Amino acid sequence: TFQSFGDSMVVFGLGDAHIGGLSKVDKVEPGRSPTIWIEVDSLENYLEKTPKCGGSVRSVSKPVPGVGFSAELNDPDGNHVGIVQFDRS
């Protein structure tokens, strides 16, 4: 299923199980579009692993009200990838 998440994102999942999201952009730019957001179990784990795998950290963990925490990475080709750790409490 796909659902709007504010004006700048569409989230997707299986039924009620949220898997990830896509950022909406006005212009597609190489290495920036589309931005894929993926749920992970531990932001810190992926922030630590990314440079070891040839990528880079764009932004460290920051709170997302009502959701949990997110961070942004670049894959080894420079593509922008978002990761989200949901607050399940």
Salt bridges, closest charged atoms under 4 A:
GLU39 OE2 - ARG88 NH2 2.40
GLU48 OE2 - LYS52 NZ 3.38
GLU72 OE2 - LYS62 NZ 3.09
GLU72 OE1 - HIS80 NE2 2.54
